[in-house]
Amino acid sequence: AAADRFSRIFERMAKGQTVHEIAEQEDVSEGRAVKLAYEIRSGLREAQVNRETARQILKMIEDEPFSTRQEIGEDLAIEATIVNDCLNLLINGGAISEVGGESYVLTKNLNS
């Protein structure tokens, strides 16, 4: 239900609807519609940051195979939770593999 609402509001925001229009269509107050729109925008910003950070991590692993979580966080000055999220994204996407316990290597050639 909540995910469906976020999806609908995101679609309405993408279509350029105002907060007032969204509030009416979702049968919520304008204040609640503002808060929901803010949460969606925050999530989108965080996702963009994570994509950019994932690119930086991928480049580091390409340049320095077998980098550890700690080395990645320290060298790129990234918080451990963000490093973990990005590494999981890259592992799940098949771009990197974990070897030897928290060391990482590319699983795909970035130039192909």
Secondary structure, DSSP 8 states (H G I E B T S, - for coil): -HHHHHHHHHHHHHTT--HHHHHHHHT--HHHHHHHHHHHHHHHHHHHHHHHHHHHHHHHHHHSTTEEHHHHHHHHT--HHHHHHHHHHHHHTTSEEEETTTEEEESS-TT-
